Amino acid sequence: MESNVIPLAERAAGKEKLSDIRDQVESRKAEEAEKYGKGDDGGDDVSSAFVRDCLRMNELGDGILFRELHRGKFIFNKAMDAWMIWAGHYWDIDTMELAKMSVENVVAKYIREVVRVCAEIRELDGKDPARERSLGALRDAFNQRISALRTTRRRNNCLGMAHTCEDAIAIHGEEIDRKPWLLACKNAVVDLRTGKARDGRPEDFLHKHAAAEWKGIDEPCPEWEKFPAQILEEDHPGDACRARAANHGTEFRELFYAEALPKKFMDLVSGHLAVLQATIIAFSVIHWEVSAWIRKRLGMNEMEDHWNTDKFLEKVFALNDEQADKLLHELAIDIVMKHASPVIRRALADRIGIDLAAEWAITEAYLKKKTIAEMLAMGKDLGIFEDDQVMTYTVGADDYLVVQNVYRNTIGDYCAVKLA
């Protein structure tokens, strides 16, 4: 009859073999952790506790960890249904799917955590079996997650969670290229209003960019200097005009315009359609925000048509008198309401016939801003308290509501008194 009892020598040898295997596994994990630790996995600002919480949250946790490791490096554009990658000074489309590749940075964090868990188990050295079992289960869960994240399905799910979780690394898409005066280049971002360059910022959401490097405002650019002259020459119909343009060039044509345009413009009758159209164009070139406002009113796409001057001029010159006049009225009041001081707004109101004393009423909200003393003084200045009944009712009053009620109810017609 065979015995099922394993000889002591064999058992000892088996334990040694198992120990060797365990040591090999731990060594391999340590090597892999060291390898990933030297890479760019988003920094070491993610705590061990946070990583373990992410593990417990399953696929959502994977996405949240990816979010924390890659904020400012990747962003999901909902309108494009595509990931974008930060290229140093602008956002570029992630055509090489580096976002998918970067899921491995999440794996690296989990591997580091496995190393920590194994170190905790070794430190216990059998002193707390329950704790060792708990840590062993945690280690196994990490290892399972590491294996899963190296599959196509789980990798895609991680990215999906990263742009759909709370505080996701995602944008609607309309945020892209909303700052027309900033030009991204290979090595900097240039403010076209000042000619000054600075580093790109992810929050600017620039995507369109120049392929050239910025070398400074004084860098010679002969090709560009030829370009405006060529374009302007093509704008003049007829062989005679082309010949004159070629002979005299842009510089002398501009000198002619400097003399001819103001003279011709001043000869136009006020209210002439050409005056209205020229005023709209003048407003559009004075400030980018005003230009954007006008283009939007003309039905142009702010992003796609911003640099389309031909389309802009076509839209302006197609306006009739009524349309041009209405647009200028709306533009003027929009500028006054957004940018003028209260003093200017009041002066303009007086100029166009708004009677502040006749149209601005005392309201409950206004009275709530006043103290009793202020309301009594105001009533005296306005002559409200000349009525004996009202004087008797209010003089010496120390009840805030009583004084307010005098204004709102007791004095009847006096409630219609206006403030200038």
C-alpha positions as CSV (number, residue, x, y, z in Angstrom):
1,M,0.0,0.0,0.0
2,E,1.5,3.3,-1.1
3,S,1.9,6.0,1.5
4,N,0.7,9.6,0.8
5,V,3.2,11.0,3.3
6,I,5.9,13.0,1.5
7,P,9.3,12.4,3.0
8,L,10.8,15.3,5.0
9,A,13.7,15.6,2.7
10,E,11.4,16.0,-0.4
11,R,9.2,18.5,1.5
12,A,12.3,20.5,2.4
13,A,13.4,20.4,-1.3
14,G,10.0,21.5,-2.4
15,K,9.9,24.4,-0.1
16,E,13.3,25.5,-1.3
17,K,12.1,25.3,-4.9
18,L,9.0,27.3,-4.1
19,S,11.1,29.9,-2.3
20,D,13.3,30.2,-5.3
21,I,10.3,30.7,-7.6
22,R,8.9,33.3,-5.3
23,D,12.2,35.1,-5.2
24,Q,12.4,35.1,-9.0
25,V,8.9,36.5,-9.3
26,E,9.7,39.3,-6.8
27,S,12.9,40.1,-8.5
28,R,11.2,40.3,-11.9
29,K,8.5,42.6,-10.4
30,A,11.2,44.8,-8.9
31,E,13.0,45.0,-12.2
32,E,9.8,45.9,-14.0
33,A,8.9,48.5,-11.4
34,E,12.4,50.1,-11.7
35,K,12.0,50.1,-15.4
36,Y,8.7,51.9,-15.4
37,G,9.8,54.1,-12.5
38,K,12.4,55.7,-14.8
39,G,9.8,56.6,-17.4
40,D,7.4,59.5,-17.5
41,D,4.3,58.1,-15.8
42,G,2.9,61.5,-14.7
43,G,5.1,62.1,-11.7
44,D,5.1,60.8,-8.1
45,D,2.4,63.1,-6.7
46,V,-0.2,60.3,-6.8
47,S,-0.3,58.7,-3.3
48,S,-0.3,55.0,-2.6
49,A,-3.7,55.2,-0.9
50,F,-5.1,56.9,-4.1
51,V,-3.8,54.2,-6.3
52,R,-5.3,51.5,-4.1
53,D,-8.6,53.4,-4.1
54,C,-8.5,53.4,-7.9
55,L,-8.0,49.6,-8.0
56,R,-11.1,49.1,-5.9
57,M,-13.2,51.3,-8.3
58,N,-12.5,48.9,-11.1
59,E,-12.6,50.4,-14.6
60,L,-13.7,53.8,-13.3
61,G,-10.6,53.8,-11.1
62,D,-8.4,53.0,-14.0
63,G,-9.8,56.0,-15.9
64,I,-9.5,58.3,-12.9
65,L,-5.8,57.3,-12.4
66,F,-5.2,57.9,-16.1
67,R,-6.8,61.3,-15.7
68,E,-4.6,62.3,-12.8
69,L,-1.4,61.1,-14.5
70,H,-2.1,62.8,-17.9
71,R,-3.9,66.1,-17.2
72,G,-2.3,68.7,-19.4
73,K,-0.8,66.0,-21.6
74,F,-3.9,64.5,-23.2
75,I,-7.5,65.8,-23.7
76,F,-10.5,64.3,-25.4
77,N,-12.2,66.5,-27.9
78,K,-15.9,65.5,-27.9
79,A,-16.8,67.3,-31.1
80,M,-13.9,65.5,-33.0
81,D,-14.5,62.3,-31.0
82,A,-10.7,62.1,-30.8
83,W,-7.9,62.4,-28.3
84,M,-5.5,65.4,-28.6
85,I,-2.0,65.4,-27.3
86,W,-0.1,68.5,-25.9
87,A,2.8,69.2,-28.4
88,G,4.6,71.7,-26.2
89,H,2.9,74.9,-27.5
90,Y,-0.3,73.7,-29.0
91,W,-2.7,70.7,-29.0
92,D,-2.3,68.2,-31.8
93,I,-4.5,65.3,-32.9
94,D,-3.3,62.0,-31.4
95,T,-3.0,60.2,-34.7
96,M,-0.4,57.8,-33.4
97,E,-2.8,56.8,-30.5
98,L,-0.2,57.7,-27.9
99,A,-3.1,58.0,-25.4
100,K,-3.6,54.2,-25.7
101,M,0.1,53.7,-25.3
102,S,0.1,55.8,-22.2
103,V,-2.4,53.5,-20.4
104,E,0.9,51.7,-19.6
105,N,1.6,54.5,-17.2
106,V,-1.4,53.4,-15.2
107,V,0.1,49.9,-15.3
108,A,3.4,51.3,-14.0
109,K,1.7,52.8,-11.0
110,Y,0.0,49.5,-10.2
111,I,3.3,47.6,-10.5
112,R,4.9,50.1,-8.1
113,E,2.1,49.4,-5.7
114,V,2.7,45.6,-6.0
115,V,6.3,46.2,-5.0
116,R,5.1,48.1,-2.0
117,V,2.6,45.5,-1.0
118,C,5.2,42.7,-1.3
119,A,7.6,44.7,0.9
120,E,4.8,45.1,3.5
121,I,4.3,41.3,3.5
122,R,8.0,40.6,3.9
123,E,8.2,43.0,6.9
124,L,5.3,41.2,8.6
125,D,7.3,37.9,8.4
126,G,4.5,35.8,9.7
127,K,3.7,38.1,12.7
128,D,0.2,38.9,11.5
129,P,-1.3,36.1,9.3
130,A,-4.6,37.9,8.8
131,R,-2.9,41.0,7.6
132,E,-0.6,38.9,5.3
133,R,-3.6,37.2,3.7
134,S,-5.3,40.6,3.2
135,L,-2.1,42.0,1.6
136,G,-1.8,38.9,-0.5
137,A,-5.3,39.3,-1.9
138,L,-4.5,42.9,-2.7
139,R,-1.3,41.9,-4.5
140,D,-3.2,39.3,-6.5
141,A,-5.9,41.9,-7.4
142,F,-3.2,44.3,-8.6
143,N,-1.6,41.6,-10.7
144,Q,-4.9,40.7,-12.3
145,R,-5.6,44.4,-13.1
146,I,-2.1,44.7,-14.6
147,S,-2.7,41.8,-16.9
148,A,-6.2,43.1,-17.9
149,L,-4.9,46.6,-18.8
150,R,-2.6,45.0,-21.3
151,T,-5.6,43.8,-23.4
152,T,-7.2,45.9,-26.0
153,R,-10.7,45.9,-24.4
154,R,-9.5,47.1,-21.0
155,R,-7.1,49.6,-22.4
156,N,-10.0,51.2,-24.4
157,N,-12.2,51.1,-21.4
158,C,-9.6,52.9,-19.3
159,L,-9.5,55.8,-21.9
160,G,-13.3,55.9,-22.1
161,M,-13.6,56.3,-18.3
162,A,-10.9,59.0,-18.4
163,H,-13.0,61.3,-20.5
164,T,-16.4,60.5,-19.0
165,C,-15.6,60.4,-15.3
166,E,-16.1,63.4,-12.9
167,D,-13.6,66.2,-13.7
168,A,-12.8,64.4,-16.9
169,I,-9.9,65.4,-19.2
170,A,-12.3,66.4,-22.0
171,I,-13.6,69.5,-23.8
172,H,-16.7,70.2,-25.9
173,G,-14.5,71.1,-28.9
174,E,-15.7,74.7,-29.3
175,E,-12.9,75.8,-26.9
176,I,-10.3,75.1,-29.7
177,D,-8.7,78.1,-31.4
178,R,-10.8,80.8,-29.7
179,K,-7.9,83.2,-29.4
180,P,-7.3,84.5,-32.9
181,W,-4.5,86.9,-31.9
182,L,-2.4,84.0,-30.6
183,L,-0.3,82.1,-33.2
184,A,1.3,78.9,-32.1
185,C,4.7,78.0,-33.7
186,K,7.0,75.1,-33.3
187,N,9.0,76.8,-30.5
188,A,6.6,79.4,-29.0
189,V,3.3,81.2,-29.1
190,V,3.3,84.7,-30.6
191,D,0.8,87.4,-29.6
192,L,0.0,89.0,-33.0
193,R,-1.0,92.3,-31.3
194,T,2.4,92.9,-29.7
195,G,4.8,90.6,-31.6
196,K,5.9,89.1,-28.3
197,A,6.5,85.4,-27.9
198,R,5.9,83.2,-24.9
199,D,5.6,79.5,-24.0
200,G,2.4,77.8,-25.0
201,R,-0.3,77.0,-22.3
202,P,-2.6,74.0,-22.5
203,E,-5.5,76.2,-21.3
204,D,-5.2,78.4,-24.4
205,F,-6.5,75.4,-26.4
206,L,-4.6,76.3,-29.6
207,H,-4.6,73.7,-32.3
208,K,-3.9,75.5,-35.6
209,H,-0.2,76.3,-35.8
210,A,2.6,77.5,-38.0
211,A,5.1,74.8,-39.1
212,A,8.0,77.4,-38.8
213,E,9.9,78.5,-35.8
214,W,9.5,82.0,-34.4
215,K,12.8,83.9,-34.7
216,G,11.7,87.3,-33.6
217,I,9.8,90.3,-35.0
218,D,12.8,91.7,-36.9
219,E,13.7,88.4,-38.7
220,P,13.7,89.1,-42.5
221,C,10.9,87.4,-44.4
222,P,11.2,88.1,-48.1
223,E,8.6,85.7,-49.2
224,W,5.9,87.4,-47.1
225,E,6.9,90.8,-48.3
226,K,6.3,89.7,-51.9
227,F,2.9,88.1,-51.0
228,P,0.8,91.2,-50.2
229,A,2.0,93.0,-53.3
230,Q,1.1,90.0,-55.5
231,I,-2.4,89.8,-53.9
232,L,-3.1,93.5,-54.3
233,E,-2.0,93.5,-57.9
234,E,-4.5,90.7,-58.6
235,D,-7.3,92.8,-57.0
236,H,-7.2,95.4,-59.7
237,P,-9.2,94.5,-62.9
238,G,-7.9,95.5,-66.3
239,D,-4.5,95.5,-67.9
240,A,-3.9,99.2,-67.3
241,C,-4.5,98.9,-63.6
242,R,-2.2,95.9,-63.4
243,A,0.5,97.7,-65.2
244,R,0.3,100.8,-62.9
245,A,0.3,98.5,-59.9
246,A,3.3,96.7,-61.1
247,N,5.1,99.9,-61.9
248,H,4.4,101.8,-58.7
249,G,3.9,98.9,-56.2
250,T,2.1,98.7,-52.9
251,E,4.0,101.6,-51.2
252,F,3.0,104.3,-53.7
253,R,-0.5,103.0,-54.0
254,E,-0.9,103.3,-50.2
255,L,0.4,106.9,-50.4
256,F,-2.3,107.6,-53.0
257,Y,-5.0,106.1,-50.9
258,A,-3.8,108.1,-47.9
259,E,-4.7,111.3,-49.8
260,A,-7.6,110.2,-51.9
261,L,-9.7,108.1,-49.5
262,P,-10.2,110.7,-46.7
263,K,-11.1,113.4,-49.3
264,K,-13.6,111.2,-51.0
265,F,-15.0,109.9,-47.8
266,M,-15.6,113.4,-46.4
267,D,-17.5,114.4,-49.5
268,L,-20.1,111.7,-48.9
269,V,-23.4,112.7,-47.3
270,S,-23.8,111.7,-43.7
271,G,-25.9,108.5,-43.6
272,H,-24.8,107.5,-47.1
273,L,-24.6,103.7,-47.3
274,A,-20.9,103.8,-48.1
275,V,-20.3,105.8,-44.9
276,L,-22.1,103.2,-42.9
277,Q,-20.3,100.3,-44.5
278,A,-16.9,102.0,-44.1
279,T,-17.7,102.7,-40.4
280,I,-18.4,99.0,-39.9
281,I,-15.1,98.0,-41.5
282,A,-13.3,100.6,-39.4
283,F,-14.8,99.2,-36.2
284,S,-13.7,95.7,-37.3
285,V,-10.0,96.5,-37.7
286,I,-9.7,98.5,-34.4
287,H,-10.2,95.5,-32.0
288,W,-10.4,91.8,-32.4
289,E,-13.4,91.5,-30.1
290,V,-15.4,94.0,-32.1
291,S,-14.4,92.2,-35.3
292,A,-15.6,88.9,-33.9
293,W,-18.9,90.6,-32.9
294,I,-19.5,92.0,-36.3
295,R,-18.6,88.8,-38.1
296,K,-21.0,86.9,-35.9
297,R,-23.8,89.4,-36.7
298,L,-23.1,88.9,-40.4
299,G,-23.6,85.2,-40.0
300,M,-19.9,84.2,-40.4
301,N,-18.3,81.3,-38.6
302,E,-16.0,82.8,-36.0
303,M,-13.4,80.0,-36.3
304,E,-13.5,79.1,-40.0
305,D,-14.0,82.6,-41.4
306,H,-11.8,84.7,-39.1
307,W,-9.1,85.3,-41.7
308,N,-11.4,85.3,-44.7
309,T,-11.3,89.0,-45.5
310,D,-12.9,88.6,-49.0
311,K,-16.0,87.0,-47.5
312,F,-16.2,89.6,-44.7
313,L,-16.1,92.5,-47.2
314,E,-18.6,90.8,-49.4
315,K,-21.0,90.5,-46.5
316,V,-20.5,94.2,-45.5
317,F,-21.0,95.5,-49.0
318,A,-24.1,93.4,-49.4
319,L,-25.8,95.3,-46.5
320,N,-28.5,97.8,-47.4
321,D,-29.0,101.1,-45.6
322,E,-31.4,99.8,-43.0
323,Q,-29.3,96.7,-42.2
324,A,-26.0,98.7,-41.9
325,D,-27.7,101.3,-39.8
326,K,-29.2,98.7,-37.4
327,L,-25.9,96.8,-37.1
328,L,-24.0,100.0,-36.2
329,H,-26.7,100.9,-33.6
330,E,-26.4,97.5,-32.0
331,L,-22.6,97.6,-32.1
332,A,-22.4,101.0,-30.5
333,I,-24.7,100.2,-27.6
334,D,-23.0,96.9,-27.1
335,I,-19.6,98.6,-26.7
336,V,-21.1,101.3,-24.4
337,M,-22.7,98.7,-22.2
338,K,-19.7,96.5,-21.9
339,H,-16.8,98.9,-21.9
340,A,-17.9,102.4,-21.0
341,S,-17.8,103.9,-17.5
342,P,-21.0,104.8,-15.6
343,V,-20.2,108.5,-16.3
344,I,-20.1,108.0,-20.0
345,R,-23.3,105.9,-20.0
346,R,-25.1,108.7,-18.1
347,A,-23.9,111.4,-20.4
348,L,-25.0,109.3,-23.4
349,A,-28.4,108.7,-21.8
350,D,-28.9,112.5,-21.4
351,R,-27.7,113.1,-25.0
352,I,-30.2,110.7,-26.6
353,G,-33.1,111.9,-24.5
354,I,-33.4,109.5,-21.6
355,D,-35.0,111.4,-18.7
356,L,-33.5,109.8,-15.6
357,A,-35.7,111.8,-13.2
358,A,-38.8,110.8,-15.0
359,E,-38.0,107.1,-15.8
360,W,-36.0,105.8,-12.9
361,A,-38.3,104.7,-10.0
362,I,-37.6,104.1,-6.3
363,T,-37.8,100.3,-5.9
364,E,-37.9,98.1,-2.9
365,A,-34.5,96.7,-3.7
366,Y,-33.2,100.3,-3.8
367,L,-34.7,101.1,-0.4
368,K,-33.2,98.0,1.1
369,K,-29.8,99.4,0.5
370,K,-30.6,102.5,2.6
371,T,-30.4,103.1,6.3
372,I,-33.4,104.8,8.1
373,A,-31.4,108.0,8.4
374,E,-30.6,107.9,4.6
375,M,-34.2,107.3,3.7
376,L,-35.5,110.1,5.9
377,A,-32.9,112.5,4.4
378,M,-33.7,111.4,0.9
379,G,-37.4,111.9,1.5
380,K,-36.8,115.4,2.9
381,D,-34.6,116.3,-0.1
382,L,-37.3,115.1,-2.5
383,G,-40.0,116.9,-0.8
384,I,-41.9,113.7,0.1
385,F,-42.2,114.6,3.8
386,E,-43.8,118.1,3.2
387,D,-47.1,116.3,3.6
388,D,-48.1,116.8,7.3
389,Q,-49.5,113.2,7.5
390,V,-46.3,111.7,6.3
391,M,-44.2,114.0,8.5
392,T,-46.1,112.9,11.6
393,Y,-45.9,109.3,10.6
394,T,-42.1,109.2,10.0
395,V,-40.3,111.8,12.0
396,G,-38.6,110.1,14.9
397,A,-39.4,106.6,13.5
398,D,-36.9,104.0,14.5
399,D,-38.5,101.1,12.7
400,Y,-36.9,100.3,9.4
401,L,-40.0,98.6,8.0
402,V,-42.1,101.6,9.0
403,V,-40.0,104.0,6.9
404,Q,-40.0,101.6,4.0
405,N,-43.7,101.3,4.1
406,V,-44.0,105.1,4.0
407,Y,-42.3,105.1,0.7
408,R,-44.2,102.1,-0.7
409,N,-47.7,102.6,0.6
410,T,-48.7,105.5,2.9
411,I,-47.7,108.4,0.6
412,G,-49.7,107.2,-2.4
413,D,-48.7,109.3,-5.3
414,Y,-45.4,110.0,-3.8
415,C,-44.4,106.5,-4.6
416,A,-44.1,107.6,-8.2
417,V,-41.4,110.1,-7.3
418,K,-38.3,109.5,-9.4
419,L,-34.6,109.9,-8.6
420,A,-32.2,111.7,-10.9
